[in-house]
């Protein structure tokens, strides 16, 4: 709200209080916010905080994802809501709360901006593609590569073949491309781009057949930089829209406020419900205008767009509702309405674990504002950080400490039992610059279940004259089908042959000895998973042969003089 509009006097303030209390569209009387924390982790007696949240996104009211940074009790990763409760879904492809983001691409398909796989380190420099209950792609580049991924903190998809990811401003190694870094997924490949302007991207959102991005004032989040790689703008533009594959500035600019420089505002989040797009923020905490206190003093900033251009919301709130250091850190458009919930953060308490969270319900048509503190009483559970509304009567708020509050009318939701979300995901593929999603699972070349090598033990001979014979066996091949090992070979001479399997010197399986004629032959052996052999050997006996070891191939015959 503009400061020039904050001097309307006590009469306006009182009238606003009455209008807020009388506006049934702001919050149904039957619905309310309440703590809804997941069950405690195994071994813990009480419910616990999950750690700072990276992102909170829903495909449906009974299908949601929450990225958590984790803490000493909670592993970093992703939680899943099935309509009844939250539980861990993945312990891979997570990251810090500042950069970890989630973008739904389909009912069982989504992407995350994450930290790279071990041993590489860094936040927001890799991408994970989840589909059908597994990570089907993990993408990252080495810093010294020709086209390295830069840190990202924004993600959005309009479908499985159209996703955008973005972050801070940078330059590529050649120095020819500069500006805000982006990656686009077209269904088969990822393509990087820079610019056209170097303010960092704070959020991305599909709306009305295209994509919009909101921007910080500077080249990095909460970085008071003065030298930003960007195209000069007479008036800073905080919104971009996609046209013909390129992002260009939207003409919206915040209304001038006394004492607030032209680059003293920034937008932190976007959200849409199909009919209206919301953009929220407040005083800039990045860019050259940032004071020593860390944020430009101004009231929270809201802009909305339906069929026309973006319009700044003139909020009708009692004097003192917001301080000049309050900002809207996140926004959730309420489906089928002109309202949205916003996470209110005091800049000084943005990373507080014990502050009482504040959430504001905004009305785009009337400007009315209703603010609640969570919990309503008792000690705080952390500052409001992420908010999402999958339906008009189902909203969620995550605090910086990792506590979850649910806005609900109390009616039970149907249980989501999609098999893609039933098991814990703990594997991610090795990252490479080029990966694709195959129609069928790739051939297993890990050799994890390959049979142990067939070993031919040394020939036992007497220290007398012998006639050197050709090897009894040649062309040995092995093939494993299920738990049955089949060894094929060419037998040079008539012999009685069996196959012996040992594990740490102990015989764990043996085939029945069979008399075989020369030619192509095979032996099968049934194995047990818990007694997997570490060594295989043939026992072969030729007619008239003396056997010294029935587990070794013996090629010695009587002496010929």
Helices and strands as residue ranges (DSSP letters): G 3-5, H 10-21, E 32-35, E 53-60, E 63-68, E 77-81, E 86-90, E 101-106, E 109-114, E 126-131, E 134-140, E 152-159, E 162-171, E 178-185, E 190-194, E 201-207, E 210-215, E 239-243, E 246-249, E 265-272, E 277-283, E 301-305, E 311-312, E 326-333, E 339-346, G 347-349, E 357-363, E 369-374, E 384-391, E 394-399, E 404-408, G 419-421, E 473-481, E 484-491, E 495-503, E 506-510, E 514-516, E 519-526, G 529-531, E 535-541
